Amino acid sequence: MNNKPPATPPSIAWPGSAVLVIDDEEGMRNFLAKTLAPRCAQVLTAASAEDGEALLRQQRFDLIVLDISLPGRSGLAWLRELRTAGNTCEVILITAFADLDTAIEALRIGASDFILKPFRTTQLLNAVKHCLERARLTRENFVLKRTLQTELGRPQPGPASLRGQSPQMQLLRESLARAALVDSTVLLSGESGTGKELAAQALHHGSARSRAPFVPVNCALMSPEGVEAELFGHGTRDGLLFYAQGGTLFLDEVSELPLAAQGKLLRVLEERQIRPVGSEQQIAADLRIIAASNRNLAGEVAAGRLRKDLYYRLLVVELRLPALREHKQDIPLLVEHFVAELAPRLSADPITPSPEQLAYLQQYDWPGNVRELRNLVERSLILGSLNLSALYPAMESAPATTDLQTLERQHILAVLGSVQGDKAQAARLLGISKRTLERRFADWAAQ
């Protein structure tokens, strides 16, 4: 075995990874540590399974390099205990004495790889590379599956949400491009349907973290009882902050987090450490957090629903997404884009609104913003013509002069009537949250 690590800077590196080396031979521990330390964020060593177990209680590791022959518990016995407890960490077993039965048993109980001593440095590095790549793919697959499950059935605004030639949209795109270049926390504000998640994606893809995961979380949809475990992890179950390591965690409707979870999030932002629920572990947090809300967060602080210290910690960079009624000149471009995007997907003939119809659309106040406009275009493609009556019930053409609040109220009531008063379904069709819909009714009752 070549025990001398290369003197030149490593060409293979895993800067975000933590590795635990367990071997009772001091020379082997030192060699493994010196080989891996320049390539990983952290390498810790232990001389026994018991010492390794104590380190594992304190923090999370991406990989364990484990000798089979150890004093006390053997490497095989400890690996079996880890897997029984649900620990899925990648493990490379190494040994100087093994036969085929031992190798088969090691792989059967959950070893990621098996290396015989003496081995070459390249053998070790290739095994480490494959294990850490597999761990990365596992995290990305988890994020992808969760995102697909979350988005299933939810109206999507489409990439056109951040398009437009209006001064408001040009300023927004310029601000996003500048904010993407730094790693600061960003707070996105704006009404439902304005495209806050798309803005978060733009920040992520324009940043140095673009190759790592983008993990979107809708805080309003999480169970208050399980939110801490889902975000920060619990026992052997990794939390969403861990799956966002190296990348971006997007917390939509952040003020909906329970106060206890807000406190834990504040510690992540301040200390850059993640502590799973009920655990002594401290996991280094290498991620960017982007938060969003359609509420007035200063008002949420005053009402006691949002921690003041968390609010100011999130308020490093604030970007506001304009409501569609503030840049109605972009409506023709948005309609054109949605038609081009949706018609092939629906196997429908494209529609071309007339200037009069576009003017009609520009009179409307769009409480559901761009998401509502996209929904209208989708319905219109299915019906074969622009569905103007969906906005103005019982009206055959655009009114010459009509109060916009009255038109909005007529539209909302018509949609609510079409679903037999089901406010949750009406909110989905309108592209707004049920809470926003309830506020509209409260406002009308107060008038």
C-alpha positions as CSV (number, residue, x, y, z in Angstrom):
1,M,0.0,0.0,0.0
2,N,1.2,3.5,-0.8
3,N,0.9,5.3,2.6
4,K,2.1,8.6,1.3
5,P,-0.8,11.0,0.4
6,P,-0.2,13.1,-2.7
7,A,1.7,16.3,-2.1
8,T,0.0,18.2,-4.9
9,P,-3.5,19.8,-4.4
10,P,-6.2,17.2,-4.8
11,S,-8.0,17.1,-8.2
12,I,-10.9,15.3,-6.6
13,A,-12.7,17.1,-3.7
14,W,-15.9,17.0,-1.7
15,P,-15.8,20.3,0.1
16,G,-19.2,19.9,1.8
17,S,-18.7,16.4,3.2
18,A,-17.9,15.2,6.7
19,V,-16.1,11.8,7.1
20,L,-15.6,9.6,10.2
21,V,-12.6,7.3,10.1
22,I,-12.6,4.4,12.6
23,D,-9.5,2.1,12.8
24,D,-7.6,0.8,15.8
25,E,-4.2,1.2,14.0
26,E,-2.9,4.7,14.5
27,G,-0.8,4.7,11.4
28,M,-3.8,3.7,9.2
29,R,-6.0,6.4,10.9
30,N,-3.4,9.1,10.2
31,F,-3.0,8.0,6.6
32,L,-6.7,8.0,6.0
33,A,-7.1,11.4,7.7
34,K,-4.2,13.0,5.8
35,T,-5.5,11.6,2.5
36,L,-9.1,12.8,3.0
37,A,-8.7,16.0,5.0
38,P,-7.6,18.2,2.0
39,R,-10.6,16.9,0.0
40,C,-13.4,17.1,2.6
41,A,-14.9,19.7,4.9
42,Q,-14.2,17.7,8.0
43,V,-12.5,14.4,8.8
44,L,-12.7,13.0,12.4
45,T,-11.1,9.8,13.6
46,A,-11.8,7.2,16.3
47,A,-10.0,4.0,17.5
48,S,-13.1,2.0,18.3
49,A,-16.8,1.6,17.5
50,E,-17.6,2.9,20.9
51,D,-15.6,6.1,20.3
52,G,-17.1,6.4,16.8
53,E,-20.6,6.0,18.3
54,A,-20.0,8.9,20.7
55,L,-18.9,11.2,17.8
56,L,-21.9,10.1,15.8
57,R,-24.2,11.2,18.6
58,Q,-22.7,14.7,18.4
59,Q,-22.9,15.3,14.6
60,R,-23.9,13.8,11.3
61,F,-21.4,12.3,8.9
62,D,-21.8,11.8,5.1
63,L,-19.4,8.8,5.1
64,I,-17.9,6.4,7.6
65,V,-14.7,4.5,6.7
66,L,-14.8,1.6,9.1
67,D,-12.3,-1.2,9.9
68,I,-13.9,-4.6,10.5
69,S,-11.4,-5.8,13.2
70,L,-11.8,-3.5,16.2
71,P,-11.4,-3.8,19.9
72,G,-14.7,-4.3,21.6
73,R,-17.5,-4.4,19.0
74,S,-16.4,-5.4,15.5
75,G,-17.0,-3.1,12.5
76,L,-19.6,-5.6,11.2
77,A,-21.5,-5.8,14.5
78,W,-21.6,-2.0,14.8
79,L,-22.7,-1.6,11.1
80,R,-25.5,-4.0,11.8
81,E,-26.6,-1.9,14.8
82,L,-26.5,1.3,12.7
83,R,-28.7,-0.2,10.0
84,T,-31.2,-1.7,12.5
85,A,-31.5,1.8,14.1
86,G,-32.3,3.3,10.7
87,N,-29.0,5.1,10.1
88,T,-28.4,5.2,6.3
89,C,-25.0,6.9,6.3
90,E,-22.6,5.6,3.6
91,V,-20.1,3.1,5.0
92,I,-16.9,1.7,3.5
93,L,-15.6,-1.3,5.3
94,I,-11.8,-2.0,5.2
95,T,-10.0,-5.1,6.5
96,A,-6.7,-7.0,6.2
97,F,-8.3,-10.4,6.8
98,A,-11.5,-11.3,4.9
99,D,-12.9,-14.1,2.8
100,L,-15.8,-14.1,0.4
101,D,-18.4,-14.9,3.1
102,T,-17.3,-11.9,5.1
103,A,-17.5,-9.6,2.0
104,I,-21.0,-11.0,1.2
105,E,-22.2,-10.5,4.8
106,A,-20.8,-6.9,4.8
107,L,-22.7,-6.0,1.7
108,R,-25.8,-7.8,2.9
109,I,-26.1,-5.8,6.1
110,G,-25.6,-2.5,4.3
111,A,-22.0,-1.7,3.6
112,S,-21.6,0.7,0.7
113,D,-18.2,-0.7,-0.4
114,F,-15.6,-3.2,0.8
115,I,-11.8,-2.7,0.5
116,L,-9.1,-5.2,1.3
117,K,-5.8,-4.0,2.9
118,P,-3.3,-3.3,1.5
119,F,-5.0,-0.9,-1.0
120,R,-3.8,1.9,-3.2
121,T,-4.8,5.5,-2.6
122,T,-6.7,5.6,-5.8
123,Q,-8.8,2.6,-4.7
124,L,-9.8,4.5,-1.5
125,L,-10.5,7.8,-3.4
126,N,-12.7,6.0,-6.0
127,A,-14.7,4.3,-3.3
128,V,-15.2,7.6,-1.4
129,K,-16.2,9.3,-4.7
130,H,-18.8,6.7,-5.5
131,C,-20.2,6.7,-2.0
132,L,-20.5,10.5,-1.8
133,E,-22.0,10.7,-5.3
134,R,-24.6,8.1,-4.3
135,A,-25.4,10.1,-1.2
136,R,-25.8,13.2,-3.3
137,L,-28.1,11.5,-5.8
138,T,-30.2,10.1,-2.9
139,R,-30.7,13.6,-1.5
140,E,-31.6,15.0,-5.0
141,N,-34.0,12.2,-5.6
142,F,-35.7,12.8,-2.3
143,V,-36.0,16.5,-3.1
144,L,-37.4,15.8,-6.6
145,K,-40.0,13.3,-5.3
146,R,-41.1,15.6,-2.6
147,T,-41.3,18.6,-5.0
148,L,-43.4,16.6,-7.4
149,Q,-45.8,15.4,-4.6
150,T,-46.1,18.9,-3.3
151,E,-46.8,20.5,-6.7
152,L,-49.2,17.8,-7.9
153,G,-52.5,19.5,-8.7
154,R,-51.3,22.9,-7.7
155,P,-51.7,25.7,-10.3
156,Q,-48.4,26.6,-11.7
157,P,-47.7,30.2,-12.7
158,G,-45.2,29.3,-15.5
159,P,-42.0,31.0,-16.4
160,A,-43.8,34.0,-17.9
161,S,-44.5,35.3,-14.4
162,L,-41.2,37.0,-14.4
163,R,-41.5,38.2,-18.0
164,G,-42.6,41.6,-19.1
165,Q,-41.3,44.9,-20.5
166,S,-42.8,47.1,-17.9
167,P,-40.4,49.2,-15.7
168,Q,-41.6,47.2,-12.6
169,M,-40.6,43.8,-14.1
170,Q,-37.3,45.1,-15.6
171,L,-36.4,46.4,-12.1
172,L,-37.3,43.1,-10.5
173,R,-35.2,41.1,-12.9
174,E,-32.2,43.4,-12.4
175,S,-32.6,43.2,-8.6
176,L,-32.8,39.4,-8.7
177,A,-29.7,39.2,-10.8
178,R,-27.7,41.4,-8.3
179,A,-29.0,39.5,-5.3
180,A,-28.1,36.2,-6.9
181,L,-24.5,37.1,-6.8
182,V,-24.3,37.2,-3.0
183,D,-25.1,34.6,-0.4
184,S,-27.3,36.8,1.8
185,T,-30.7,35.8,3.0
186,V,-33.5,37.2,0.9
187,L,-37.1,38.0,1.8
188,L,-39.6,38.0,-1.1
189,S,-42.8,39.9,-0.5
190,G,-45.9,40.2,-2.7
191,E,-49.4,39.0,-3.2
192,S,-50.4,35.3,-3.9
193,G,-49.8,34.4,-7.5
194,T,-47.1,37.0,-8.3
195,G,-44.4,34.3,-8.7
196,K,-42.4,34.4,-5.5
197,E,-41.2,30.8,-5.9
198,L,-40.1,31.6,-9.5
199,A,-38.1,34.5,-8.1
200,A,-36.5,32.2,-5.5
201,Q,-35.6,29.8,-8.3
202,A,-34.1,32.6,-10.3
203,L,-32.0,33.6,-7.3
204,H,-30.9,30.0,-6.9
205,H,-30.0,29.3,-10.5
206,G,-28.1,32.6,-10.8
207,S,-26.0,31.9,-7.8
208,A,-22.9,29.9,-7.1
209,R,-25.2,27.3,-5.5
210,S,-27.0,26.5,-8.7
211,R,-25.6,22.9,-9.0
212,A,-26.9,22.0,-5.5
213,P,-30.5,21.3,-4.6
214,F,-33.3,23.9,-4.5
215,V,-35.7,22.8,-1.8
216,P,-39.1,24.6,-1.7
217,V,-41.2,24.4,1.4
218,N,-44.7,25.8,1.9
219,C,-44.9,26.4,5.6
220,A,-48.7,26.9,5.5
221,L,-49.1,23.3,4.4
222,M,-47.0,21.7,7.1
223,S,-48.5,20.1,10.1
224,P,-47.8,22.3,13.2
225,E,-47.0,19.1,15.2
226,G,-44.5,17.7,12.7
227,V,-43.0,20.9,11.2
228,E,-39.8,20.9,13.4
229,A,-39.0,17.2,12.6
230,E,-39.6,17.8,8.9
231,L,-37.4,20.8,8.7
232,F,-34.6,20.0,11.2
233,G,-34.8,16.2,11.3
234,H,-35.5,13.7,14.1
235,G,-33.5,10.7,15.2
236,T,-32.1,9.0,12.0
237,R,-34.5,10.9,9.8
238,D,-32.9,13.8,8.0
239,G,-34.7,17.1,7.8
240,L,-35.3,19.4,4.8
241,L,-32.5,21.7,5.8
242,F,-30.1,18.8,5.5
243,Y,-31.4,18.0,2.0
244,A,-30.8,21.6,1.0
245,Q,-27.1,21.4,2.0
246,G,-24.9,23.3,-0.4
247,G,-28.0,24.8,-2.1
248,T,-31.1,26.8,-1.3
249,L,-34.0,26.4,1.1
250,F,-37.1,28.3,0.0
251,L,-39.6,28.9,2.9
252,D,-42.8,30.1,1.4
253,E,-45.4,31.7,3.8
254,V,-42.6,31.8,6.5
255,S,-44.9,33.5,9.0
256,E,-47.0,30.3,9.2
257,L,-44.2,28.5,11.1
258,P,-45.0,27.9,14.8
259,L,-43.0,30.1,17.1
260,A,-40.9,27.2,18.4
261,A,-39.8,26.4,14.8
262,Q,-39.1,30.1,14.2
263,G,-36.7,30.0,17.2
264,K,-34.8,27.0,15.7
265,L,-34.7,28.6,12.3
266,L,-33.2,31.8,13.9
267,R,-30.4,29.7,15.4
268,V,-29.7,28.2,12.0
269,L,-29.3,31.6,10.5
270,E,-27.2,33.0,13.4
271,E,-25.0,30.0,14.3
272,R,-25.1,28.1,10.9
273,Q,-25.8,24.9,12.8
274,I,-28.7,22.5,12.4
275,R,-29.8,20.5,15.5
276,P,-32.3,17.7,14.8
277,V,-35.2,17.4,17.3
278,G,-34.2,15.4,20.3
279,S,-30.6,15.0,19.2
280,E,-27.2,16.2,20.5
281,Q,-25.9,16.5,17.0
282,Q,-24.9,19.8,15.5
283,I,-24.8,19.7,11.7
284,A,-23.0,22.5,9.9
285,A,-25.5,24.4,7.8
286,D,-24.1,25.2,4.4
287,L,-27.2,26.6,2.6
288,R,-28.9,29.8,1.6
289,I,-32.3,30.6,3.0
290,I,-34.9,32.5,0.9
291,A,-38.2,33.4,2.7
292,A,-41.4,34.7,1.2
293,S,-44.8,35.8,2.4
294,N,-47.9,37.5,1.0
295,R,-48.6,39.0,4.4
296,N,-47.4,42.3,6.0
297,L,-44.7,40.8,8.1
298,A,-44.2,43.9,10.2
299,G,-47.9,43.5,11.1
300,E,-47.3,39.8,11.9
301,V,-44.6,40.8,14.3
302,A,-46.9,43.4,16.0
303,A,-49.6,40.7,16.3
304,G,-47.1,38.3,17.9
305,R,-47.3,35.7,15.1
306,L,-43.7,36.3,13.9
307,R,-40.6,36.7,16.1
308,K,-39.2,40.2,15.8
309,D,-35.6,38.9,15.8
310,L,-36.3,36.4,13.1
311,Y,-38.0,39.1,11.0
312,Y,-35.0,41.3,11.1
313,R,-32.7,38.4,10.5
314,L,-34.6,37.5,7.3
315,L,-34.8,41.2,6.2
316,V,-31.2,41.3,4.9
317,V,-32.4,41.9,1.3
318,E,-36.1,42.4,0.6
319,L,-37.5,42.2,-2.9
320,R,-41.2,43.0,-3.6
321,L,-42.9,41.3,-6.5
322,P,-45.5,43.6,-8.1
323,A,-49.1,42.7,-8.4
324,L,-50.4,42.2,-12.0
325,R,-52.7,45.2,-11.7
326,E,-49.5,47.3,-11.3
327,H,-48.1,46.3,-14.7
328,K,-51.1,45.6,-16.8
329,Q,-49.1,46.6,-19.9
330,D,-47.5,43.2,-19.7
331,I,-50.8,41.3,-20.1
332,P,-50.6,40.9,-23.9
333,L,-47.1,39.5,-23.6
334,L,-48.1,37.2,-20.8
335,V,-51.1,35.9,-22.7
336,E,-49.1,35.2,-25.8
337,H,-46.5,33.3,-23.7
338,F,-49.2,31.2,-21.9
339,V,-50.9,30.3,-25.1
340,A,-47.6,29.2,-26.6
341,E,-46.8,27.2,-23.4
342,L,-50.1,25.6,-22.8
343,A,-51.6,24.9,-26.3
344,P,-49.2,22.1,-27.2
345,R,-49.6,20.6,-23.7
346,L,-53.4,20.5,-24.0
347,S,-53.3,19.5,-27.7
348,A,-55.5,22.6,-28.3
349,D,-55.5,25.1,-31.2
350,P,-53.9,28.4,-30.2
351,I,-56.1,31.4,-29.6
352,T,-55.3,35.0,-30.6
353,P,-57.2,37.6,-28.5
354,S,-58.3,40.7,-30.4
355,P,-57.2,44.2,-29.3
356,E,-60.7,44.7,-27.8
357,Q,-60.4,41.5,-25.8
358,L,-57.0,42.5,-24.5
359,A,-58.3,45.8,-23.5
360,Y,-61.1,44.0,-21.7
361,L,-58.5,41.9,-19.8
362,Q,-56.6,45.1,-18.9
363,Q,-59.7,46.5,-17.1
364,Y,-59.8,43.6,-14.7
365,D,-58.0,43.9,-11.3
366,W,-56.6,40.3,-11.2
367,P,-56.8,39.4,-7.5
368,G,-55.1,36.1,-8.3
369,N,-52.4,37.9,-10.3
370,V,-50.4,36.1,-13.0
371,R,-51.5,32.7,-11.7
372,E,-55.1,33.7,-12.3
373,L,-54.3,35.0,-15.8
374,R,-52.6,31.6,-16.6
375,N,-55.7,29.7,-15.4
376,L,-57.9,31.9,-17.6
377,V,-55.8,31.2,-20.6
378,E,-55.8,27.4,-19.9
379,R,-59.6,27.4,-19.6
380,S,-59.9,29.4,-22.8
381,L,-57.7,27.0,-24.7
382,I,-59.9,24.1,-23.6
383,L,-63.1,26.0,-24.6
384,G,-61.6,27.2,-27.9
385,S,-62.0,31.0,-27.3
386,L,-61.0,33.6,-24.7
387,N,-63.3,32.9,-21.7
388,L,-64.2,36.5,-21.0
389,S,-67.4,35.7,-19.2
390,A,-65.3,34.0,-16.5
391,L,-64.2,37.5,-15.5
392,Y,-67.4,39.4,-16.1
393,P,-70.4,37.1,-15.5
394,A,-73.5,37.8,-17.5
395,M,-71.7,40.4,-19.6
396,E,-71.2,39.8,-23.3
397,S,-68.5,42.4,-23.8
398,A,-66.2,44.6,-21.7
399,P,-68.0,47.3,-19.9
400,A,-67.1,50.8,-20.9
401,T,-66.7,52.0,-17.3
402,T,-67.1,49.8,-14.3
403,D,-65.7,50.0,-10.8
404,L,-62.8,47.5,-10.6
405,Q,-63.6,46.4,-7.1
406,T,-67.2,45.6,-8.3
407,L,-65.8,43.6,-11.2
408,E,-63.5,41.7,-8.9
409,R,-66.4,40.9,-6.5
410,Q,-68.6,39.7,-9.4
411,H,-65.9,37.4,-10.6
412,I,-65.1,35.9,-7.2
413,L,-68.8,35.3,-6.4
414,A,-69.3,33.7,-9.9
415,V,-66.4,31.3,-9.3
416,L,-67.7,30.5,-5.8
417,G,-71.1,29.8,-7.2
418,S,-69.7,27.5,-9.8
419,V,-68.3,25.3,-7.1
420,Q,-71.4,25.4,-4.9
421,G,-69.8,27.6,-2.3
422,D,-66.6,25.6,-1.7
423,K,-64.2,28.3,-0.7
424,A,-61.1,26.1,-0.9
425,Q,-61.9,25.0,-4.4
426,A,-62.8,28.6,-5.5
427,A,-59.5,29.8,-4.1
428,R,-57.6,27.2,-6.2
429,L,-59.5,28.3,-9.3
430,L,-58.8,31.9,-8.6
431,G,-55.1,31.2,-7.9
432,I,-55.2,32.7,-4.4
433,S,-55.1,31.2,-0.9
434,K,-58.2,30.4,1.0
435,R,-57.1,32.9,3.6
436,T,-56.9,35.7,1.0
437,L,-60.4,34.8,-0.2
438,E,-61.6,35.0,3.4
439,R,-60.1,38.4,3.8
440,R,-61.9,39.6,0.7
441,F,-65.2,38.5,2.2
442,A,-64.3,40.2,5.5
443,D,-63.5,43.5,3.6
444,W,-66.8,43.4,1.8
445,A,-68.7,42.7,5.0
446,A,-67.1,45.8,6.6
447,Q,-68.0,48.1,3.7
